[in-house]
Amino acid sequence: VIVDPTTFTIGTQRFSMTIAEACSGLEGLGRVLAFTTVWLIYHRKENRFPQALLLVPCVLISVWLLNVARICAMILIGDAGAPTVALIGFHSQAGWIAFTGVAIAFSMATQELSWVRKAPAHAARPSGDPAQAGVETEAGEGLVRVSGESPATAAYLLPFLAILAASFVSKAASGYFEWLYPLRFLAAAVAIWFFRAELKKLNWRFGWLAPLTGAAIFLVWIASSWWSKEPQTSQLGTALAALAPSARFTWIAFRIAAATITVPIAEELAFRGFLARRLMNRDFDTVPFKSLTVLAMVISSAAFGAMHGRHWLEGIVAGLAFAGVLKWRGRIG
């Protein structure tokens, strides 16, 4: 192992790297501290204090240790002969994977640990008492509500979360070319199929307004690049040309299928189907699409835009347009 504290360089004879400020782990600590703070404030009525606050230093220590593991893994990957994967794919995704894992563990702990979570109001009632507060069961489906959230939540969110999880894996294992991109399509397709019974309850009919709106959004999305004519470089063409014809065709087919089928369905379910209505009512699946409020449409569209990085403004416009069509027609198809 080679270590130079003066230049923040660490590695081996075959592969070494410099630890920059952005890679020091401080951003990860700040990110997870913000998440835990917001989570505890939002669920303040459900948790015991100060017991719940003891989870925060545990989370911070976990993130710090995982950043150490991330740096070690990067060195191992680079030393094994894949420096591009280490510095491009794994470097950018490992931090988000660690944050997501710790955030999920923390949220589960606040919900499941008896010394952190307050006893529900129905705990003292006899078993089978129909007056149990906050507990509902949907006949025939075995769905039990304990936290007050709709049992349909998973059906609307998991296809989108499956895409995010698959993107973590595929990007972390890639350099400049995301060769595992088909994993995103497969993950979303499995999630949608798994919840097909719940999703069949939605109205999937559609007319010409939706594709016309999509075409307009397409023009808005490319307008800035078309006007500026800024040169854009990409190694995608070179990477695809290096593949065998069958592999190239398969990758492109999965890329198109994801962009036109699974990603749009997952995004509409998550942002318009769930978030916009959840901002209005915990039982979001009982809210008619035609009843969407302007505030709910704006907030969900802002979140949709934020997900698109530097295209955040185009994303907000797209979200507002899609939400407007949904409200006007009253069906998610």
C-alpha positions, 0 to 999 in steps of 0.5 A, spaced: 500 500 500 502 506 498 500 512 502 502 520 501 498 524 507 501 530 504 498 529 497 492 525 500 494 519 495 493 512 497 493 506 493 498 500 490 503 500 485 499 498 480 493 503 482 493 509 486 488 515 487 488 522 490 482 523 495 479 530 493 475 534 498 468 532 495 470 525 496 472 525 503 466 523 506 463 530 508 458 530 503 455 523 505 455 525 512 451 532 511 446 528 506 445 523 511 444 528 517 439 532 513 435 526 512 435 523 519 433 530 521 427 531 516 425 524 518 425 525 525 421 531 525 416 528 520 415 522 524 416 526 531 409 523 534 411 516 532 417 516 536 420 516 543 425 522 544 431 522 546 431 515 544 430 516 537 436 521 537 441 516 539 440 513 532 443 519 529 450 518 531 450 511 529 448 513 522 453 518 522 459 512 524 456 507 519 456 512 513 463 514 515 465 507 515 462 505 509 466 511 505 472 508 508 470 501 505 468 505 498 475 507 498 478 501 499 473 497 494 475 503 489 483 501 490 481 493 489 477 494 483 483 499 480 488 494 482 485 488 479 485 492 472 479 496 471 481 503 473 475 506 469 470 502 472 473 504 479 474 512 477 467 513 473 462 508 475 463 505 482 466 512 484 460 516 483 455 510 485 458 507 491 456 513 495 449 513 493 448 506 494 451 507 502 447 513 503 441 509 500 442 503 505 443 507 511 437 511 510 433 505 509 436 501 515 435 508 519 427 508 517 426 501 518 429 502 525 425 508 527 419 504 525 421 497 528 425 498 534 420 498 540 425 502 544 424 508 539 417 507 536 411 509 541 406 504 542 400 505 537 394 507 540 390 500 539 396 496 542 392 495 549 385 493 545 383 486 545 385 482 539 380 482 534 377 489 536 374 492 530 375 499 533 383 498 533 385 505 531 389 506 524 389 498 523 385 496 516 385 490 512 383 489 505 379 483 504 382 478 500 388 481 499 391 480 506 394 487 506 394 490 513 395 498 514 399 499 521 402 506 519 396 509 516 399 509 509 395 506 503 396 499 502 397 500 495 403 505 496 408 499 494 405 498 487 406 505 485 413 506 488 417 500 487 417 500 479 420 506 480 425 504 486 427 498 482 429 502 476 433 506 481 436 500 484 438 497 478 441 503 475 446 503 482 448 496 480 449 497 472 453 504 473 457 502 479 459 496 474 461 500 468 466 505 466 464 510 460 459 505 457 453 502 461 453 495 459 448 492 464 443 497 462 438 492 460 438 490 468 433 497 469 428 494 464 428 487 467 427 490 474 422 495 472 418 489 468 418 484 474 416 490 479 410 492 474 408 484 473 408 483 481 403 488 482 399 487 476 393 486 480 393 492 483 395 496 477 389 493 473 384 497 477 387 504 474 384 506 467 389 505 462 385 508 456 389 513 452 387 518 447 391 523 442 392 528 447 398 525 451 402 523 445 401 530 442 403 533 449 409 528 449 411 531 442 411 538 445 415 536 451 420 533 446 421 539 442 422 543 449 427 539 452 431 539 446 430 546 444 436 549 449 441 544 446 439 546 439 439 553 439 446 553 443 449 548 438 454 546 443 458 541 441 457 534 445 462 529 446 460 522 447 463 515 447 457 511 446 457 510 439 464 508 440 462 503 445 457 500 441 461 499 435 466 495 439 460 490 440 458 484 436 452 485 432 447 481 436 450 484 443 449 491 440 442 490 437 440 487 444 443 493 448 439 498 443 433 494 444 433 494 451 434 501 451 428 503 447 424 498 451 426 502 457 425 509 455 418 508 452 415 502 456 417 501 463 421 508 465 414 512 463 410 507 467 414 507 473 415 515 473 407 516 472 406 511 477 411 514 482 410 522 481 403 523 478 399 517 481 402 517 488 406 523 490 401 528 487 395 525 490 399 523 497 400 530 498 393 531 498 391 525 502 394 519 505 389 514 502 392 517 495 389 511 491 382 514 493 383 521 490 380 522 483 385 524 478 381 530 476 381 532 483 388 534 483 390 541 486 394 546 483 399 545 489 400 538 489 401 538 481 407 544 482 410 540 488 410 533 484 413 537 478 418 540 482 420 533 485 420 530 478 424 536 475 429 535 480 430 528 478 433 530 472 439 534 474 441 539 469 435 538 465 431 540 472 427 546 468 425 542 462 423 536 467 418 541 471 415 543 465 414 536 463 411 534 470 406 540 469 404 538 462 403 531 464 399 532 470 395 537 467 393 532 462 392 527 467 387 532 471 383 534 464 382 526 462 382 523 469 386 517 467 393 515 468 393 511 461 
